[in-house]
């Protein structure tokens, strides 16, 4: 149904795609894989008419096509759901689905009843029930995801591109999405599926195409490869183990942060935990269990009924993240693009944020040479791949953007880092590099709180794990008790056990 042959794309003198092929059949789910920066998004933007190819051909149903814009791609039956939603939060699901293509009656007025009927038909086809009369900004992330898919189907899309659709979904929501994808496949829709979760590829996809550094590597049925072979195709080498070896437990290590009590809401559970020097303390639990809220409340960024804590044995109250910054605590937020970075700024500007006092040359002046030298040192330390320190952050891959956030906190000389979903949307090679950086940080005697929805990550990286349920910690596990079964048992049943 969709054929791309010899696609090349250059931006100025830099060629980013080097003769890529992609063949997607009707009624199949086709995985497009590769590390961040491999060229997947650029290729899909060419498919959707956002970019034009420098060389190569595109065919739909055997007919050559060349799309001047996204509207022409839509006319050819191609729809895309981007990783960053394109919904307007103040409009309803129906209004978003028919934005700029509203249905009118014979008098030229909006036919809201017809649009609602069509929206209901599409959502019924997807077996999705969601409120149609509230702003989509009030819907859950999963519901917004289905609105995006419904919007693409309302365009009569026969070729559907899903870019990281599961990145922010819970396991049950992912399961429902896969059910929808299978139904669309049965209806003859061709789906291009982009994901960094390799277990999803083996569960839902029929065939794969792998890109590396803008080049076509291979295309084959999923059944012909295993996980190790797939990783090797993506990164060009074997990664024997993504997780660095854990250090020997240090039960006598000094406690650098102790939360004596924290209560998110009146009448809710009261939690307590301690963070030791040189360790990674995992925060695990189902979405909505209070993991992130507890970390933010500790920093004064989320309202809490009670919060008592000590830093290095001294009772402290943090009223804002700025107070945490002053006490050596840095936060790498869940959404690096909207909360962790100013993507239109350069790397050097992002690394220097909140730390310009370090470069003060005189009362009103900044020593820009010192600022640049410190940034370059931090970039080398975390191995940021970029054209230089003055490159804009929005030109970097997801993994390199995350490294820029880490570089900023290393430049601040933080003693404690809070990582919230540290590898979300990052490829397997970059994940391994992030994990190594985390271990190097703790090897220096510093400490990390890691909040993660990925159980393999929690198990592979944590020295101890606090398990959350319904707004509080129900268990703290260590040693051999750090396994998926034990953690999920606590997260779902609330059975209390402390092995600290």
Order of alpha helices (4+ residues) and beta strands (2+ residues): beta-beta-beta-alpha-beta-beta-alpha-beta-alpha-alpha-alpha-beta-alpha-beta-alpha-beta-beta-alpha-beta-beta-beta-alpha-beta-beta-alpha-beta-alpha-beta-beta-alpha-alpha-beta-alpha-beta-alpha-beta-beta-alpha-beta
